[in-house]
């Protein structure tokens, strides 16, 4: 479960570059916060309906960590 939460292999785009970093670099810090908050809500609302309940909750929680990890690479406007 951990790999599917923290680093799903299908989201690696160029070698070790993750799609989530590309997204963060494409957004302002404010947009990035909204993106992460929306995904956290999405995974909480669907928890247990698509994937395993605990996996969805872990994915929701992971978006808080992702926000902190990548907020410094967001573009400045």
PDB file with one MODEL, atoms N, CA, C and O in Angstrom:
MODEL        1
ATOM      1  N   UNK A   1       0.823  -1.198   0.000  1.00  0.00           N
ATOM      2  CA  UNK A   1       0.000   0.000   0.000  1.00  0.00           C
ATOM      3  C   UNK A   1       0.862   1.255   0.000  1.00  0.00           C
ATOM      4  O   UNK A   1       0.500   2.235  -0.650  1.00  0.00           O
ATOM      5  N   UNK A   2       1.960   1.259   0.687  1.00  0.00           N
ATOM      6  CA  UNK A   2       2.781   2.453   0.832  1.00  0.00           C
ATOM      7  C   UNK A   2       3.229   3.033  -0.504  1.00  0.00           C
ATOM      8  O   UNK A   2       3.160   4.247  -0.699  1.00  0.00           O
ATOM      9  N   UNK A   3       3.687   2.186  -1.429  1.00  0.00           N
ATOM     10  CA  UNK A   3       4.123   2.689  -2.729  1.00  0.00           C
ATOM     11  C   UNK A   3       2.966   3.315  -3.494  1.00  0.00           C
ATOM     12  O   UNK A   3       3.162   4.303  -4.202  1.00  0.00           O
ATOM     13  N   UNK A   4       1.775   2.765  -3.367  1.00  0.00           N
ATOM     14  CA  UNK A   4       0.611   3.313  -4.051  1.00  0.00           C
ATOM     15  C   UNK A   4       0.180   4.647  -3.452  1.00  0.00           C
ATOM     16  O   UNK A   4      -0.527   5.420  -4.099  1.00  0.00           O
ATOM     17  N   UNK A   5       0.596   4.915  -2.234  1.00  0.00           N
ATOM     18  CA  UNK A   5       0.257   6.176  -1.576  1.00  0.00           C
ATOM     19  C   UNK A   5       1.355   7.209  -1.793  1.00  0.00           C
ATOM     20  O   UNK A   5       1.079   8.330  -2.221  1.00  0.00           O
ATOM     21  N   UNK A   6       2.582   6.843  -1.502  1.00  0.00           N
ATOM     22  CA  UNK A   6       3.681   7.806  -1.508  1.00  0.00           C
ATOM     23  C   UNK A   6       4.337   8.013  -2.865  1.00  0.00           C
ATOM     24  O   UNK A   6       4.753   9.129  -3.180  1.00  0.00           O
ATOM     25  N   UNK A   7       4.440   6.974  -3.669  1.00  0.00           N
ATOM     26  CA  UNK A   7       5.100   7.132  -4.970  1.00  0.00           C
ATOM     27  C   UNK A   7       4.614   6.062  -5.946  1.00  0.00           C
ATOM     28  O   UNK A   7       5.350   5.126  -6.259  1.00  0.00           O
ATOM     29  N   UNK A   8       3.376   6.196  -6.427  1.00  0.00           N
ATOM     30  CA  UNK A   8       2.877   5.225  -7.402  1.00  0.00           C
ATOM     31  C   UNK A   8       3.735   5.266  -8.665  1.00  0.00           C
ATOM     32  O   UNK A   8       3.960   6.343  -9.219  1.00  0.00           O
ATOM     33  N   UNK A   9       4.212   4.125  -9.124  1.00  0.00           N
ATOM     34  CA  UNK A   9       5.121   4.111 -10.274  1.00  0.00           C
ATOM     35  C   UNK A   9       4.511   4.680 -11.554  1.00  0.00           C
ATOM     36  O   UNK A   9       5.238   5.170 -12.417  1.00  0.00           O
ATOM     37  N   UNK A  10       3.193   4.620 -11.686  1.00  0.00           N
ATOM     38  CA  UNK A  10       2.567   5.133 -12.902  1.00  0.00           C
ATOM     39  C   UNK A  10       2.553   6.664 -12.959  1.00  0.00           C
ATOM     40  O   UNK A  10       2.119   7.235 -13.959  1.00  0.00           O
ATOM     41  N   UNK A  11       3.019   7.333 -11.906  1.00  0.00           N
ATOM     42  CA  UNK A  11       3.108   8.792 -11.916  1.00  0.00           C
ATOM     43  C   UNK A  11       4.530   9.308 -12.106  1.00  0.00           C
ATOM     44  O   UNK A  11       4.770  10.509 -11.986  1.00  0.00           O
ATOM     45  N   UNK A  12       5.475   8.418 -12.399  1.00  0.00           N
ATOM     46  CA  UNK A  12       6.832   8.855 -12.744  1.00  0.00           C
ATOM     47  C   UNK A  12       6.834   9.215 -14.222  1.00  0.00           C
ATOM     48  O   UNK A  12       6.424   8.408 -15.056  1.00  0.00           O
ATOM     49  N   UNK A  13       7.292  10.420 -14.555  1.00  0.00           N
ATOM     50  CA  UNK A  13       7.189  10.860 -15.946  1.00  0.00           C
ATOM     51  C   UNK A  13       8.515  10.882 -16.693  1.00  0.00           C
ATOM     52  O   UNK A  13       8.587  10.355 -17.803  1.00  0.00           O
ATOM     53  N   UNK A  14       9.532  11.451 -16.149  1.00  0.00           N
ATOM     54  CA  UNK A  14      10.838  11.505 -16.813  1.00  0.00           C
ATOM     55  C   UNK A  14      11.879  10.952 -15.847  1.00  0.00           C
ATOM     56  O   UNK A  14      12.433  11.693 -15.036  1.00  0.00           O
ATOM     57  N   UNK A  15      12.140   9.676 -15.933  1.00  0.00           N
ATOM     58  CA  UNK A  15      13.069   9.070 -14.983  1.00  0.00           C
ATOM     59  C   UNK A  15      12.471   9.066 -13.599  1.00  0.00           C
ATOM     60  O   UNK A  15      11.490   8.369 -13.342  1.00  0.00           O
ATOM     61  N   UNK A  16      13.062   9.849 -12.692  1.00  0.00           N
ATOM     62  CA  UNK A  16      12.570   9.920 -11.318  1.00  0.00           C
ATOM     63  C   UNK A  16      11.663  11.118 -11.061  1.00  0.00           C
ATOM     64  O   UNK A  16      11.227  11.322  -9.928  1.00  0.00           O
ATOM     65  N   UNK A  17      11.373  11.906 -12.079  1.00  0.00           N
ATOM     66  CA  UNK A  17      10.511  13.076 -11.915  1.00  0.00           C
ATOM     67  C   UNK A  17       9.060  12.626 -11.794  1.00  0.00           C
ATOM     68  O   UNK A  17       8.541  11.905 -12.646  1.00  0.00           O
ATOM     69  N   UNK A  18       8.423  13.068 -10.718  1.00  0.00           N
ATOM     70  CA  UNK A  18       7.034  12.699 -10.485  1.00  0.00           C
ATOM     71  C   UNK A  18       6.083  13.732 -11.093  1.00  0.00           C
ATOM     72  O   UNK A  18       6.384  14.925 -11.141  1.00  0.00           O
ATOM     73  N   UNK A  19       4.950  13.252 -11.547  1.00  0.00           N
ATOM     74  CA  UNK A  19       3.932  14.145 -12.107  1.00  0.00           C
ATOM     75  C   UNK A  19       3.528  15.215 -11.099  1.00  0.00           C
ATOM     76  O   UNK A  19       3.270  16.355 -11.484  1.00  0.00           O
ATOM     77  N   UNK A  20       3.469  14.868  -9.820  1.00  0.00           N
ATOM     78  CA  UNK A  20       3.046  15.822  -8.798  1.00  0.00           C
ATOM     79  C   UNK A  20       3.990  17.024  -8.729  1.00  0.00           C
ATOM     80  O   UNK A  20       3.543  18.142  -8.470  1.00  0.00           O
ATOM     81  N   UNK A  21       5.288  16.810  -8.957  1.00  0.00           N
ATOM     82  CA  UNK A  21       6.229  17.932  -8.953  1.00  0.00           C
ATOM     83  C   UNK A  21       6.026  18.816 -10.178  1.00  0.00           C
ATOM     84  O   UNK A  21       6.135  20.039 -10.087  1.00  0.00           O
ATOM     85  N   UNK A  22       5.736  18.210 -11.312  1.00  0.00           N
ATOM     86  CA  UNK A  22       5.451  18.986 -12.523  1.00  0.00           C
ATOM     87  C   UNK A  22       4.226  19.860 -12.284  1.00  0.00           C
ATOM     88  O   UNK A  22       4.206  21.031 -12.664  1.00  0.00           O
ATOM     89  N   UNK A  23       3.211  19.288 -11.655  1.00  0.00           N
ATOM     90  CA  UNK A  23       1.997  20.047 -11.347  1.00  0.00           C
ATOM     91  C   UNK A  23       2.333  21.208 -10.416  1.00  0.00           C
ATOM     92  O   UNK A  23       1.929  22.342 -10.675  1.00  0.00           O
ATOM     93  N   UNK A  24       3.066  20.942  -9.339  1.00  0.00           N
ATOM     94  CA  UNK A  24       3.419  21.997  -8.376  1.00  0.00           C
ATOM     95  C   UNK A  24       4.199  23.118  -9.047  1.00  0.00           C
ATOM     96  O   UNK A  24       3.949  24.294  -8.782  1.00  0.00           O
ATOM     97  N   UNK A  25       5.134  22.765  -9.906  1.00  0.00           N
ATOM     98  CA  UNK A  25       5.950  23.774 -10.593  1.00  0.00           C
ATOM     99  C   UNK A  25       5.124  24.602 -11.587  1.00  0.00           C
ATOM    100  O   UNK A  25       5.536  25.692 -11.983  1.00  0.00           O
ATOM    101  N   UNK A  26       3.971  24.087 -11.984  1.00  0.00           N
ATOM    102  CA  UNK A  26       3.108  24.773 -12.949  1.00  0.00           C
ATOM    103  C   UNK A  26       2.119  25.721 -12.285  1.00  0.00           C
ATOM    104  O   UNK A  26       1.455  26.500 -12.969  1.00  0.00           O
ATOM    105  N   UNK A  27       2.013  25.662 -10.967  1.00  0.00           N
ATOM    106  CA  UNK A  27       1.007  26.427 -10.242  1.00  0.00           C
ATOM    107  C   UNK A  27       1.651  27.455  -9.322  1.00  0.00           C
ATOM    108  O   UNK A  27       2.812  27.323  -8.935  1.00  0.00           O
ATOM    109  N   UNK A  28       0.872  28.486  -8.976  1.00  0.00           N
ATOM    110  CA  UNK A  28       1.304  29.403  -7.920  1.00  0.00           C
ATOM    111  C   UNK A  28       1.114  28.681  -6.587  1.00  0.00           C
ATOM    112  O   UNK A  28       0.454  27.644  -6.531  1.00  0.00           O
ATOM    113  N   UNK A  29       1.685  29.220  -5.524  1.00  0.00           N
ATOM    114  CA  UNK A  29       1.537  28.610  -4.199  1.00  0.00           C
ATOM    115  C   UNK A  29       0.063  28.544  -3.788  1.00  0.00           C
ATOM    116  O   UNK A  29      -0.373  27.567  -3.179  1.00  0.00           O
ATOM    117  N   UNK A  30      -0.691  29.581  -4.121  1.00  0.00           N
ATOM    118  CA  UNK A  30      -2.118  29.594  -3.784  1.00  0.00           C
ATOM    119  C   UNK A  30      -2.870  28.511  -4.561  1.00  0.00           C
ATOM    120  O   UNK A  30      -3.710  27.811  -3.994  1.00  0.00           O
ATOM    121  N   UNK A  31      -2.576  28.373  -5.838  1.00  0.00           N
ATOM    122  CA  UNK A  31      -3.206  27.326  -6.646  1.00  0.00           C
ATOM    123  C   UNK A  31      -2.810  25.943  -6.139  1.00  0.00           C
ATOM    124  O   UNK A  31      -3.641  25.037  -6.080  1.00  0.00           O
ATOM    125  N   UNK A  32      -1.548  25.784  -5.776  1.00  0.00           N
ATOM    126  CA  UNK A  32      -1.048  24.506  -5.266  1.00  0.00           C
ATOM    127  C   UNK A  32      -1.779  24.119  -3.980  1.00  0.00           C
ATOM    128  O   UNK A  32      -2.135  22.955  -3.794  1.00  0.00           O
ATOM    129  N   UNK A  33      -2.000  25.085  -3.099  1.00  0.00           N
ATOM    130  CA  UNK A  33      -2.740  24.832  -1.868  1.00  0.00           C
ATOM    131  C   UNK A  33      -4.151  24.345  -2.194  1.00  0.00           C
ATOM    132  O   UNK A  33      -4.629  23.383  -1.592  1.00  0.00           O
ATOM    133  N   UNK A  34      -4.818  25.003  -3.142  1.00  0.00           N
ATOM    134  CA  UNK A  34      -6.161  24.587  -3.545  1.00  0.00           C
ATOM    135  C   UNK A  34      -6.177  23.203  -4.161  1.00  0.00           C
ATOM    136  O   UNK A  34      -7.083  22.413  -3.894  1.00  0.00           O
ATOM    137  N   UNK A  35      -5.182  22.903  -4.981  1.00  0.00           N
ATOM    138  CA  UNK A  35      -5.072  21.580  -5.604  1.00  0.00           C
ATOM    139  C   UNK A  35      -4.939  20.501  -4.529  1.00  0.00           C
ATOM    140  O   UNK A  35      -5.629  19.482  -4.568  1.00  0.00           O
ATOM    141  N   UNK A  36      -4.049  20.738  -3.577  1.00  0.00           N
ATOM    142  CA  UNK A  36      -3.834  19.747  -2.520  1.00  0.00           C
ATOM    143  C   UNK A  36      -5.063  19.606  -1.625  1.00  0.00           C
ATOM    144  O   UNK A  36      -5.438  18.494  -1.253  1.00  0.00           O
ATOM    145  N   UNK A  37      -5.688  20.724  -1.280  1.00  0.00           N
ATOM    146  CA  UNK A  37      -6.886  20.677  -0.441  1.00  0.00           C
ATOM    147  C   UNK A  37      -8.014  19.933  -1.149  1.00  0.00           C
ATOM    148  O   UNK A  37      -8.712  19.129  -0.531  1.00  0.00           O
ATOM    149  N   UNK A  38      -8.195  20.196  -2.434  1.00  0.00           N
ATOM    150  CA  UNK A  38      -9.238  19.508  -3.198  1.00  0.00           C
ATOM    151  C   UNK A  38      -9.016  18.012  -3.269  1.00  0.00           C
ATOM    152  O   UNK A  38      -9.962  17.234  -3.146  1.00  0.00           O
ATOM    153  N   UNK A  39      -7.774  17.605  -3.465  1.00  0.00           N
ATOM    154  CA  UNK A  39      -7.479  16.177  -3.519  1.00  0.00           C
ATOM    155  C   UNK A  39      -7.656  15.517  -2.160  1.00  0.00           C
ATOM    156  O   UNK A  39      -8.117  14.379  -2.078  1.00  0.00           O
ATOM    157  N   UNK A  40      -7.295  16.217  -1.102  1.00  0.00           N
ATOM    158  CA  UNK A  40      -7.503  15.671   0.243  1.00  0.00           C
ATOM    159  C   UNK A  40      -8.993  15.428   0.487  1.00  0.00           C
ATOM    160  O   UNK A  40      -9.380  14.377   0.998  1.00  0.00           O
ATOM    161  N   UNK A  41      -9.816  16.397   0.123  1.00  0.00           N
ATOM    162  CA  UNK A  41     -11.268  16.247   0.281  1.00  0.00           C
ATOM    163  C   UNK A  41     -11.781  15.097  -0.578  1.00  0.00           C
ATOM    164  O   UNK A  41     -12.585  14.289  -0.114  1.00  0.00           O
ATOM    165  N   UNK A  42     -11.323  15.015  -1.825  1.00  0.00           N
ATOM    166  CA  UNK A  42     -11.756  13.947  -2.739  1.00  0.00           C
ATOM    167  C   UNK A  42     -11.492  12.573  -2.144  1.00  0.00           C
ATOM    168  O   UNK A  42     -12.383  11.724  -2.126  1.00  0.00           O
ATOM    169  N   UNK A  43     -10.281  12.346  -1.660  1.00  0.00           N
ATOM    170  CA  UNK A  43      -9.946  11.027  -1.127  1.00  0.00           C
ATOM    171  C   UNK A  43     -10.708  10.718   0.154  1.00  0.00           C
ATOM    172  O   UNK A  43     -11.037   9.559   0.405  1.00  0.00           O
ATOM    173  N   UNK A  44     -10.994  11.719   0.963  1.00  0.00           N
ATOM    174  CA  UNK A  44     -11.799  11.496   2.175  1.00  0.00           C
ATOM    175  C   UNK A  44     -13.244  11.135   1.805  1.00  0.00           C
ATOM    176  O   UNK A  44     -13.841  10.242   2.405  1.00  0.00           O
ATOM    177  N   UNK A  45     -13.796  11.839   0.814  1.00  0.00           N
ATOM    178  CA  UNK A  45     -15.187  11.580   0.430  1.00  0.00           C
ATOM    179  C   UNK A  45     -15.377  10.210  -0.206  1.00  0.00           C
ATOM    180  O   UNK A  45     -16.419   9.581  -0.020  1.00  0.00           O
ATOM    181  N   UNK A  46     -14.388   9.742  -0.951  1.00  0.00           N
ATOM    182  CA  UNK A  46     -14.534   8.457  -1.632  1.00  0.00           C
ATOM    183  C   UNK A  46     -13.949   7.291  -0.838  1.00  0.00           C
ATOM    184  O   UNK A  46     -13.999   6.151  -1.298  1.00  0.00           O
ATOM    185  N   UNK A  47     -13.404   7.554   0.333  1.00  0.00           N
ATOM    186  CA  UNK A  47     -12.697   6.539   1.119  1.00  0.00           C
ATOM    187  C   UNK A  47     -13.495   5.239   1.217  1.00  0.00           C
ATOM    188  O   UNK A  47     -14.624   5.210   1.708  1.00  0.00           O
ATOM    189  N   UNK A  48     -12.868   4.171   0.734  1.00  0.00           N
ATOM    190  CA  UNK A  48     -13.466   2.848   0.792  1.00  0.00           C
ATOM    191  C   UNK A  48     -14.401   2.516  -0.346  1.00  0.00           C
ATOM    192  O   UNK A  48     -14.859   1.378  -0.445  1.00  0.00           O
ATOM    193  N   UNK A  49     -14.700   3.470  -1.209  1.00  0.00           N
ATOM    194  CA  UNK A  49     -15.638   3.218  -2.306  1.00  0.00           C
ATOM    195  C   UNK A  49     -14.941   2.787  -3.587  1.00  0.00           C
ATOM    196  O   UNK A  49     -15.526   2.058  -4.388  1.00  0.00           O
ATOM    197  N   UNK A  50     -13.701   3.222  -3.796  1.00  0.00           N
ATOM    198  CA  UNK A  50     -12.952   2.835  -4.988  1.00  0.00           C
ATOM    199  C   UNK A  50     -11.791   1.928  -4.593  1.00  0.00           C
ATOM    200  O   UNK A  50     -11.679   0.797  -5.067  1.00  0.00           O
ATOM    201  N   UNK A  51     -10.942   2.437  -3.731  1.00  0.00           N
ATOM    202  CA  UNK A  51      -9.812   1.662  -3.224  1.00  0.00           C
ATOM    203  C   UNK A  51     -10.072   1.314  -1.765  1.00  0.00           C
ATOM    204  O   UNK A  51     -11.111   1.667  -1.207  1.00  0.00           O
ATOM    205  N   UNK A  52      -9.131   0.630  -1.162  1.00  0.00           N
ATOM    206  CA  UNK A  52      -9.206   0.270   0.245  1.00  0.00           C
ATOM    207  C   UNK A  52      -9.387   1.526   1.107  1.00  0.00           C
ATOM    208  O   UNK A  52      -8.775   2.559   0.835  1.00  0.00           O
ATOM    209  N   UNK A  53     -10.211   1.437   2.126  1.00  0.00           N
ATOM    210  CA  UNK A  53     -10.509   2.566   3.009  1.00  0.00           C
ATOM    211  C   UNK A  53      -9.235   3.199   3.563  1.00  0.00           C
ATOM    212  O   UNK A  53      -9.055   4.413   3.476  1.00  0.00           O
ATOM    213  N   UNK A  54      -8.362   2.388   4.126  1.00  0.00           N
ATOM    214  CA  UNK A  54      -7.136   2.920   4.725  1.00  0.00           C
ATOM    215  C   UNK A  54      -6.207   3.534   3.681  1.00  0.00           C
ATOM    216  O   UNK A  54      -5.510   4.508   3.965  1.00  0.00           O
ATOM    217  N   UNK A  55      -6.195   2.971   2.481  1.00  0.00           N
ATOM    218  CA  UNK A  55      -5.361   3.528   1.415  1.00  0.00           C
ATOM    219  C   UNK A  55      -5.860   4.912   1.017  1.00  0.00           C
ATOM    220  O   UNK A  55      -5.059   5.828   0.829  1.00  0.00           O
ATOM    221  N   UNK A  56      -7.166   5.071   0.887  1.00  0.00           N
ATOM    222  CA  UNK A  56      -7.716   6.381   0.528  1.00  0.00           C
ATOM    223  C   UNK A  56      -7.456   7.414   1.623  1.00  0.00           C
ATOM    224  O   UNK A  56      -7.144   8.567   1.323  1.00  0.00           O
ATOM    225  N   UNK A  57      -7.581   7.018   2.872  1.00  0.00           N
ATOM    226  CA  UNK A  57      -7.300   7.939   3.976  1.00  0.00           C
ATOM    227  C   UNK A  57      -5.822   8.321   3.972  1.00  0.00           C
ATOM    228  O   UNK A  57      -5.475   9.480   4.197  1.00  0.00           O
ATOM    229  N   UNK A  58      -4.960   7.350   3.718  1.00  0.00           N
ATOM    230  CA  UNK A  58      -3.522   7.634   3.640  1.00  0.00           C
ATOM    231  C   UNK A  58      -3.216   8.583   2.482  1.00  0.00           C
ATOM    232  O   UNK A  58      -2.370   9.468   2.612  1.00  0.00           O
ATOM    233  N   UNK A  59      -3.901   8.401   1.351  1.00  0.00           N
ATOM    234  CA  UNK A  59      -3.701   9.305   0.214  1.00  0.00           C
ATOM    235  C   UNK A  59      -4.143  10.720   0.581  1.00  0.00           C
ATOM    236  O   UNK A  59      -3.468  11.692   0.241  1.00  0.00           O
ATOM    237  N   UNK A  60      -5.265  10.837   1.269  1.00  0.00           N
ATOM    238  CA  UNK A  60      -5.739  12.157   1.702  1.00  0.00           C
ATOM    239  C   UNK A  60      -4.699  12.825   2.594  1.00  0.00           C
ATOM    240  O   UNK A  60      -4.374  13.998   2.409  1.00  0.00           O
ATOM    241  N   UNK A  61      -4.186  12.083   3.548  1.00  0.00           N
ATOM    242  CA  UNK A  61      -3.178  12.629   4.458  1.00  0.00           C
ATOM    243  C   UNK A  61      -1.887  12.979   3.726  1.00  0.00           C
ATOM    244  O   UNK A  61      -1.202  13.932   4.098  1.00  0.00           O
ATOM    245  N   UNK A  62      -1.555  12.220   2.695  1.00  0.00           N
ATOM    246  CA  UNK A  62      -0.331  12.454   1.931  1.00  0.00           C
ATOM    247  C   UNK A  62      -0.343  13.829   1.263  1.00  0.00           C
ATOM    248  O   UNK A  62       0.715  14.425   1.061  1.00  0.00           O
ATOM    249  N   UNK A  63      -1.528  14.338   0.917  1.00  0.00           N
ATOM    250  CA  UNK A  63      -1.589  15.645   0.261  1.00  0.00           C
ATOM    251  C   UNK A  63      -1.150  16.785   1.174  1.00  0.00           C
ATOM    252  O   UNK A  63      -0.686  17.814   0.682  1.00  0.00           O
ATOM    253  N   UNK A  64      -1.284  16.630   2.486  1.00  0.00           N
ATOM    254  CA  UNK A  64      -0.737  17.640   3.400  1.00  0.00           C
ATOM    255  C   UNK A  64       0.784  17.655   3.307  1.00  0.00           C
ATOM    256  O   UNK A  64       1.401  18.720   3.279  1.00  0.00           O
ATOM    257  N   UNK A  65       1.381  16.477   3.261  1.00  0.00           N
ATOM    258  CA  UNK A  65       2.835  16.364   3.153  1.00  0.00           C
ATOM    259  C   UNK A  65       3.324  16.860   1.795  1.00  0.00           C
ATOM    260  O   UNK A  65       4.355  17.525   1.706  1.00  0.00           O
ATOM    261  N   UNK A  66       2.585  16.536   0.747  1.00  0.00           N
ATOM    262  CA  UNK A  66       2.972  16.971  -0.595  1.00  0.00           C
ATOM    263  C   UNK A  66       2.942  18.489  -0.715  1.00  0.00           C
ATOM    264  O   UNK A  66       3.805  19.084  -1.360  1.00  0.00           O
ATOM    265  N   UNK A  67       1.948  19.112  -0.093  1.00  0.00           N
ATOM    266  CA  UNK A  67       1.885  20.574  -0.124  1.00  0.00           C
ATOM    267  C   UNK A  67       3.168  21.166   0.458  1.00  0.00           C
ATOM    268  O   UNK A  67       3.797  22.032  -0.150  1.00  0.00           O
ATOM    269  N   UNK A  68       3.542  20.692   1.632  1.00  0.00           N
ATOM    270  CA  UNK A  68       4.749  21.199   2.285  1.00  0.00           C
ATOM    271  C   UNK A  68       6.006  20.888   1.474  1.00  0.00           C
ATOM    272  O   UNK A  68       6.904  21.724   1.372  1.00  0.00           O
ATOM    273  N   UNK A  69       6.068  19.704   0.907  1.00  0.00           N
ATOM    274  CA  UNK A  69       7.258  19.265   0.173  1.00  0.00           C
ATOM    275  C   UNK A  69       7.527  20.119  -1.063  1.00  0.00           C
ATOM    276  O   UNK A  69       8.679  20.432  -1.364  1.00  0.00           O
ATOM    277  N   UNK A  70       6.471  20.493  -1.775  1.00  0.00           N
ATOM    278  CA  UNK A  70       6.654  21.153  -3.067  1.00  0.00           C
ATOM    279  C   UNK A  70       6.255  22.629  -3.106  1.00  0.00           C
ATOM    280  O   UNK A  70       6.364  23.251  -4.163  1.00  0.00           O
ATOM    281  N   UNK A  71       5.800  23.209  -1.996  1.00  0.00           N
ATOM    282  CA  UNK A  71       5.325  24.597  -2.050  1.00  0.00           C
ATOM    283  C   UNK A  71       6.423  25.582  -2.454  1.00  0.00           C
ATOM    284  O   UNK A  71       6.130  26.642  -3.006  1.00  0.00           O
ATOM    285  N   UNK A  72       7.666  25.244  -2.185  1.00  0.00           N
ATOM    286  CA  UNK A  72       8.769  26.147  -2.528  1.00  0.00           C
ATOM    287  C   UNK A  72       9.108  26.143  -4.016  1.00  0.00           C
ATOM    288  O   UNK A  72       9.792  27.051  -4.489  1.00  0.00           O
ATOM    289  N   UNK A  73       8.644  25.139  -4.763  1.00  0.00           N
ATOM    290  CA  UNK A  73       8.961  25.087  -6.200  1.00  0.00           C
ATOM    291  C   UNK A  73       7.864  25.713  -7.058  1.00  0.00           C
ATOM    292  O   UNK A  73       7.989  25.779  -8.281  1.00  0.00           O
ATOM    293  N   UNK A  74       6.800  26.167  -6.421  1.00  0.00           N
ATOM    294  CA  UNK A  74       5.706  26.789  -7.172  1.00  0.00           C
ATOM    295  C   UNK A  74       6.203  28.049  -7.865  1.00  0.00           C
ATOM    296  O   UNK A  74       7.140  28.704  -7.411  1.00  0.00           O
ATOM    297  N   UNK A  75       5.553  28.368  -8.971  1.00  0.00           N
ATOM    298  CA  UNK A  75       5.974  29.552  -9.723  1.00  0.00           C
ATOM    299  C   UNK A  75       5.505  30.820  -9.023  1.00  0.00           C
ATOM    300  O   UNK A  75       4.464  30.835  -8.368  1.00  0.00           O
ATOM    301  N   UNK A  76       6.273  31.859  -9.169  1.00  0.00           N
ATOM    302  CA  UNK A  76       5.918  33.173  -8.632  1.00  0.00           C
ATOM    303  C   UNK A  76       5.210  33.966  -9.715  1.00  0.00           C
ATOM    304  O   UNK A  76       5.563  33.893 -10.892  1.00  0.00           O
ATOM    305  N   UNK A  77       4.224  34.712  -9.307  1.00  0.00           N
ATOM    306  CA  UNK A  77       3.490  35.530 -10.270  1.00  0.00           C
ATOM    307  C   UNK A  77       3.802  36.986 -10.028  1.00  0.00           C
ATOM    308  O   UNK A  77       3.285  37.853 -10.732  1.00  0.00           O
TER     309      UNK A  77
ENDMDL
END
